[in-house]
Amino acid sequence: MNRIYLDNAATTPLDKDVIAEMVHVMENSYGNPSSIHAQGREVRTLIEKSRKTVAGLLNAVPAEIFFTSGGTEADNTAIRCGIQAFGIRHVITSKLEHHAVEHTLNMLLQQGSIDQVSFVDVDSKGNIDTAHLEELLKNNSRSFVSLMHANNELGTLTNIEKVGNLCEQYQAIFHCDTVQTMGHYRHDVRKLKAHFIVCAAHKLHGPKGVGFLYVNHNVKIKPLMYGGAQERNMRGGTENVYGIVGLAKALENAYAHMDEHQAYIQDLKDYLKGRLTEEIPGIQFNGETDPEKSLYTILNVSFPEMDMADMLLFNLDINGISASGGSACSSGSNIGSHVLTAINADANRPSIRFSFCKYNTKEELDFVVSKLKTIVEQNIDA
């Protein structure tokens, strides 16, 4: 049985030409990039060529791009080192952020590195209240703002251009978790008023274990990790050369075919939304689904109350369908989705996040709908 993979927001399959590029480097370029001999210089050139590629796609300069082990390290570096560099004691974020942000801020608060974390209001679709954001910026000392571009569970997009302009107006430092949107939308850092944005290559058909942090050239921070002079003294440790080369190739591919992939995947999302609405009574959707307000790769589906709701994902899995999901936390009795809890989703309704990529097809989605219809009918009638 060929499995159907609809968990692309968690990770994506590697493009074949990305694999080929990485294998070529593995087989032919094995020198340490910090070595001064010919093999070392050859590998150093590969890293700097990749850095130049990434920077060019973002309208950045190469010196603003620092390669990391992924989005979590990039978020940690931006938050911890950015707050330290500017001596900031007040942070503004939301209750929808990824754990790489949420847990890092909790740690900084507990150890006394910051005095307060303010949470900007969000509505039932996961939209940020920018009026409340401005109020928080206006009524507090200089702030560090950490808000993601697209929510990884809901897909709801935040107007980060507007957020960036507000941060500039109130001299706040703006960190934006762009993990879910990097390679899916064009980011022009000369227009976006963000001091930090991040990438994880495995979200855009690149390898796991590599990403990057963009740091605006006006910002000077100290390293998160020490132990060497790599990444211009900003990240100790021998670089993940194969990963960096794969990242650059994957991002290059994404930008080259972005418009066609966006149209194709948006059509898949609309198709699944329509089929589910037709076939399963009581179906609802968490987060925004309007293409102007929602990431086209994610559809979060809220199913009717049913027996064995916690087995819904398991039943899909044994039918060869990979997805992810959960429910809102209910009175502290379970550990559910902090995102669904924050938007006051009904804790009695199970939710599944379907996330798509260019390799999915409508035939796959038809199979998914048929299996879901059977599972839901059996559990509601039970």
C-alpha positions in Angstrom: 0.0 0.0 0.0 1.3 3.4 -1.0 1.0 5.7 2.0 -0.6 9.2 1.6 1.6 11.8 3.2 -0.3 15.0 4.4 2.0 16.2 7.2 4.2 18.5 5.2 4.0 21.2 7.8 6.0 18.8 10.0 8.5 18.0 7.3 8.6 17.6 3.5 10.2 15.0 1.3 13.5 15.9 -0.3 13.6 17.0 -3.9 15.6 14.6 -6.0 17.9 17.4 -7.3 18.6 18.5 -3.7 19.6 14.9 -2.8 21.8 14.8 -5.9 23.5 18.0 -5.0 24.2 16.9 -1.5 25.5 13.5 -2.6 27.9 15.1 -5.0 29.3 17.2 -2.2 29.5 14.2 0.1 31.4 12.2 -2.4 33.8 14.9 -3.7 34.2 17.7 -1.1 35.2 16.3 2.2 37.6 18.9 3.5 37.0 20.9 6.7 35.9 24.4 5.7 38.1 25.9 8.4 41.3 24.3 7.0 43.5 26.5 4.8 44.6 23.8 2.4 43.0 23.2 -1.0 40.3 20.8 0.1 39.3 23.1 2.9 39.1 26.1 0.7 37.0 24.2 -1.8 34.4 23.4 0.9 34.5 27.0 2.3 33.7 28.2 -1.2 30.6 25.9 -1.3 29.3 27.4 2.0 29.9 31.0 0.9 28.2 30.3 -2.5 25.2 28.9 -0.6 25.1 31.9 1.7 25.2 34.2 -1.3 22.3 32.3 -3.0 20.1 32.5 0.2 20.9 36.2 0.6 20.1 37.0 -3.0 16.7 35.3 -2.8 15.9 37.4 0.4 17.3 40.6 -1.0 19.7 40.5 2.0 23.5 40.7 2.0 25.5 37.5 2.7 26.8 38.9 6.0 23.3 38.9 7.3 22.8 35.1 6.9 24.0 32.7 9.6 23.6 28.9 9.1 22.1 27.0 12.0 20.9 23.5 12.8 17.3 24.5 12.0 14.5 26.8 13.1 14.6 26.1 16.8 18.3 27.1 17.1 17.6 30.2 14.9 14.7 31.2 17.1 16.7 30.7 20.3 19.6 32.7 19.0 17.4 35.6 17.9 15.4 35.7 21.1 18.1 35.0 23.7 20.9 37.0 22.1 18.7 39.8 20.8 17.2 40.4 24.2 20.7 40.3 25.8 22.2 42.6 23.2 19.6 45.4 23.7 19.1 44.9 27.4 15.4 44.5 26.9 13.2 43.5 29.8 9.8 43.4 28.2 8.6 40.9 25.5 5.5 40.9 23.4 4.4 37.7 21.9 1.2 35.6 21.4 -0.1 32.3 22.9 0.0 30.8 19.4 3.7 30.7 19.0 5.8 27.6 18.4 7.4 26.0 21.4 10.8 27.2 20.2 9.6 30.7 21.1 7.2 29.9 24.0 9.6 27.7 26.0 12.5 30.0 25.4 10.6 33.0 26.7 9.4 31.0 29.7 13.0 30.1 30.5 14.2 33.7 30.3 11.3 34.8 32.5 12.1 32.1 35.1 15.8 32.9 35.3 15.1 36.7 35.6 16.6 37.7 32.2 13.3 39.5 31.4 10.7 41.0 33.7 7.5 40.5 31.8 5.9 38.7 28.8 2.8 40.4 27.4 0.5 38.4 25.2 -1.2 40.2 22.3 -4.9 39.4 21.9 -5.9 36.9 19.2 -9.4 36.2 17.8 -11.1 32.8 17.3 -9.4 32.4 13.9 -5.9 33.1 15.3 -5.6 36.6 13.9 -3.3 39.0 15.8 -5.0 42.1 17.2 -2.6 44.8 15.9 -4.5 47.6 17.7 -3.7 45.7 21.0 -0.1 45.2 19.8 0.3 49.0 19.4 -1.2 49.6 22.8 1.3 47.2 24.3 4.2 48.8 22.4 3.0 52.3 23.5 2.5 51.6 27.2 5.6 49.6 27.9 9.4 50.2 27.8 11.2 49.3 24.7 10.0 45.8 23.8 11.2 42.6 22.0 8.3 41.4 19.7 8.2 37.8 18.6 5.3 36.9 16.3 5.2 34.2 13.7 4.3 34.8 10.0 2.0 31.8 9.7 0.8 29.6 12.5 2.1 26.0 12.1 -1.2 24.4 13.3 -3.9 26.8 11.9 -2.2 28.3 8.9 -3.5 31.7 9.8 -1.2 34.5 8.4 -0.1 37.5 10.3 0.4 40.8 8.5 4.1 41.0 9.4 4.6 44.1 7.3 2.2 46.0 9.5 3.8 44.4 12.6 7.2 45.5 11.4 6.1 49.1 10.8 4.6 49.3 14.3 7.8 47.9 15.8 9.9 50.5 13.9 7.5 53.3 15.1 8.0 52.3 18.7 11.7 51.3 18.4 11.0 47.6 19.2 13.1 44.7 18.1 11.1 42.4 15.9 11.8 38.7 15.6 9.5 36.8 13.2 9.4 33.0 13.0 9.1 32.4 9.3 9.7 28.7 9.4 6.3 27.8 7.8 6.4 30.4 5.1 10.1 30.4 4.0 10.1 29.1 0.4 6.4 29.5 0.2 6.2 33.2 0.0 8.8 35.8 -1.2 10.5 37.6 1.7 12.2 40.9 0.9 14.1 41.8 4.0 14.8 45.3 2.7 11.0 46.0 2.8 10.2 43.9 5.9 11.1 45.7 9.1 12.2 42.6 10.9 15.5 42.3 12.8 15.4 38.5 12.7 13.7 35.9 10.5 14.4 32.2 10.4 14.3 29.1 8.2 14.3 25.3 8.6 15.3 23.6 5.3 13.1 20.5 5.9 9.9 22.6 5.5 10.7 23.3 1.9 12.0 20.0 0.5 15.4 20.4 1.9 17.3 18.3 4.5 16.6 18.1 8.2 19.1 19.5 10.7 19.9 22.7 8.9 18.5 26.2 8.7 19.5 29.8 8.9 19.0 33.0 10.9 18.8 36.3 9.1 20.1 39.1 11.3 19.6 42.7 10.1 23.0 44.4 9.5 22.1 47.1 12.0 21.8 44.5 14.8 24.9 43.2 16.6 24.5 40.2 18.9 26.8 37.8 20.7 26.8 34.0 19.8 24.5 31.5 21.4 27.1 28.8 21.0 30.8 29.1 21.5 33.7 26.8 20.5 35.1 28.1 17.3 35.3 31.0 14.8 32.8 29.5 12.3 30.0 31.7 10.8 32.1 34.8 11.3 32.5 34.1 15.0 28.7 33.8 15.5 28.3 30.0 15.8 31.0 27.6 17.0 31.2 24.2 15.4 32.1 22.7 12.0 29.4 23.6 9.5 26.9 21.1 8.2 28.2 21.5 4.6 26.0 19.0 2.9 22.9 20.4 4.6 23.9 24.0 3.8 24.3 23.1 0.1 21.0 21.3 0.2 19.2 24.2 1.9 20.4 26.7 -0.8 19.3 24.3 -3.6 15.9 23.7 -2.0 15.3 27.5 -1.5 16.5 28.2 -5.0 14.0 25.6 -6.4 11.2 27.0 -4.2 11.7 30.6 -5.5 12.0 29.4 -9.2 8.6 27.6 -9.1 6.8 29.4 -6.3 3.9 30.8 -8.3 3.0 27.5 -9.9 3.3 25.5 -6.7 1.2 28.0 -4.8 -1.6 27.8 -7.3 -1.4 24.0 -7.4 -1.4 23.5 -3.7 -4.0 26.1 -3.0 -6.3 24.2 -5.4 -5.6 21.0 -3.4 -6.5 22.8 -0.2 -9.7 24.2 -1.6 -10.6 20.8 -3.1 -10.2 19.0 0.2 -12.2 21.7 2.1 -15.0 21.4 -0.4 -15.1 17.6 -0.4 -15.1 17.4 3.4 -17.9 20.0 3.7 -20.0 18.0 1.2 -19.4 14.5 2.7 -19.2 15.0 6.5 -22.1 16.9 8.2 -21.0 19.2 11.0 -17.4 19.7 9.7 -15.7 22.9 10.7 -12.3 24.5 10.1 -9.9 26.0 12.7 -8.2 29.2 11.7 -8.5 31.3 8.6 -9.2 29.5 5.3 -9.4 32.6 3.0 -6.4 32.4 0.7 -5.5 36.0 1.5 -5.4 35.2 5.2 -4.2 31.6 5.3 -1.1 29.7 4.4 -2.0 27.6 1.4 -0.2 24.5 2.6 -2.3 24.0 5.8 -5.9 23.1 6.5 -7.0 22.4 10.1 -10.2 20.4 10.2 -12.5 20.2 13.3 -14.6 17.1 13.3 -17.9 16.5 15.1 -17.9 15.1 18.6 -17.6 11.3 18.4 -16.7 8.2 20.4 -13.1 7.3 20.3 -12.1 10.7 19.1 -8.6 10.2 20.3 -8.3 7.3 17.8 -9.1 9.4 14.7 -5.5 9.9 13.8 -4.6 6.3 14.6 -7.4 5.1 12.3 -6.1 7.3 9.5 -2.6 5.9 10.1 -3.7 2.3 9.8 -5.4 3.2 6.6 -2.1 4.5 5.2 -2.7 8.3 5.7 -0.2 10.4 7.6 -1.5 13.6 9.2 -1.2 15.3 12.6 -3.7 16.9 15.1 -5.2 16.9 18.5 -7.7 18.9 20.5 -7.8 21.9 22.8 -6.7 21.4 26.4 -9.7 20.8 28.7 -9.5 22.1 32.3 -5.9 20.9 32.6 -7.0 17.3 32.4 -5.1 16.6 29.3 -2.1 18.0 27.4 -3.7 19.2 24.1 -2.8 21.8 21.6 -1.9 25.2 23.2 -2.9 26.8 19.9 -6.4 25.4 19.8 -6.8 26.3 23.5 -5.7 29.9 22.8 -8.4 30.3 20.1 -11.0 28.7 22.4 -11.6 25.8 20.1 -14.2 23.2 21.4 -12.1 20.7 23.4 -14.7 18.0 22.6 -14.1 18.2 18.8 -11.1 16.3 17.5 -9.0 18.3 15.0 -6.6 17.2 12.3 -4.1 19.3 10.5 -3.7 18.3 6.8 -0.7 19.9 5.2 0.1 19.7 1.5 3.0 19.9 -0.9 3.6 19.9 -4.6 3.7 16.0 -4.7 0.1 15.5 -3.4 -2.8 14.8 -5.8 -6.6 15.1 -5.8 -6.8 11.3 -6.1 -5.1 11.0 -2.8 -7.5 13.5 -1.2 -10.5 11.6 -2.6 -9.2 8.5 -0.8 -8.7 10.5 2.4 -12.3 11.8 2.3 -13.7 8.4 1.7 -11.8 6.9 4.7 -12.7 9.9 6.9 -16.4 9.6 6.1 -16.4 5.9 7.0 -14.5 6.5 10.3 -16.7 9.4 11.4 -19.9 7.6 10.6 -18.8 4.5 12.5 -17.8 6.5 15.5 -20.9 8.8 15.6 -23.3 5.9 15.2 -21.4 3.7 17.7 
